[in-house]
Amino acid sequence: MRSLYTVIKRPLFTEKGSYLKESENKILVEVSPDANKLEIKKAVEEIFKVRVEKVSTINTKGKWKRYGRSIGKRPDRKKALITLKKGEKLDFIEGT
């Protein structure tokens, strides 16, 4: 079994993510590409001590980009949209 800390890579701070967090009590995180929904749910519940209602995942393919004369590819990513149960709250950055 994998460590819970290898399932979740980092939180995603975007305008859409902050809107979803305020209006619908959902959070966005980047996860390991081979993680499934049950592993993501278990990792979030145990690491952040919140109750999760639903997990949705999104696979995004990396874009091909030119860097001068050479061509490179951005990495593929997997994101998770996590719906928290009513009354639960999660703030990655507190203060200010």
C-alpha positions in Angstrom: 0.0 0.0 0.0 1.2 3.5 -0.9 1.8 6.3 1.6 -1.1 8.8 1.9 1.3 11.6 1.2 2.3 10.3 -2.3 -1.4 10.3 -3.4 -1.9 14.1 -3.0 0.8 16.2 -4.7 -0.3 19.8 -4.0 -3.4 22.0 -3.8 -4.3 24.0 -6.9 -4.9 27.8 -6.3 -6.9 29.1 -9.3 -9.7 31.5 -9.7 -12.2 28.7 -10.5 -10.9 26.7 -7.5 -11.4 29.6 -5.1 -14.9 30.2 -6.5 -15.8 26.5 -6.0 -14.4 26.6 -2.5 -16.5 29.6 -1.4 -19.8 28.7 -3.2 -20.0 24.9 -3.3 -17.6 23.8 -0.5 -15.3 22.0 -3.0 -11.5 21.9 -3.2 -9.1 21.3 -6.0 -5.9 19.3 -5.6 -3.4 17.7 -8.0 -3.0 14.0 -7.4 -0.8 11.1 -8.5 -1.8 9.9 -12.0 -2.3 6.3 -10.9 -4.4 7.2 -7.8 -8.1 6.2 -7.8 -11.1 7.9 -6.1 -11.1 5.7 -3.0 -7.4 6.3 -2.3 -7.9 10.1 -2.8 -10.9 10.1 -0.4 -9.0 8.2 2.2 -5.9 10.4 1.9 -7.8 13.6 2.2 -9.9 12.4 5.2 -6.8 11.2 7.1 -4.4 14.0 6.3 -6.8 17.0 6.7 -9.3 15.5 9.2 -12.4 16.3 7.2 -15.3 14.3 5.9 -15.5 13.8 2.1 -18.8 13.4 0.3 -17.7 12.9 -3.3 -14.5 12.8 -5.4 -14.4 13.6 -9.1 -11.2 13.2 -11.2 -10.0 15.0 -14.3 -7.1 13.8 -16.5 -5.4 16.6 -18.6 -2.9 15.9 -21.3 0.2 18.1 -21.5 0.4 20.5 -24.4 3.2 20.5 -26.9 5.1 23.8 -26.7 8.0 25.3 -28.7 11.0 26.6 -26.9 13.0 28.4 -29.5 14.0 25.8 -32.1 13.2 22.8 -30.0 9.8 21.3 -29.2 8.9 20.2 -25.7 5.9 18.7 -24.0 4.4 19.8 -20.7 3.6 17.0 -18.2 0.3 15.2 -18.1 -1.7 15.9 -14.9 -4.5 14.4 -12.9 -6.7 16.7 -10.8 -9.3 15.9 -8.2 -12.4 17.9 -7.3 -13.3 17.0 -3.8 -16.7 17.8 -2.3 -16.8 18.2 1.5 -19.8 17.3 3.6 -22.0 20.1 5.0 -20.4 21.8 8.0 -16.8 20.8 7.0 -14.2 23.5 6.1 -10.7 23.2 4.8 -8.3 26.2 4.5 -4.8 25.5 3.0 -3.7 29.0 3.8 -4.9 30.7 7.0 -4.2 34.2 8.2 -3.6 37.4 6.3 
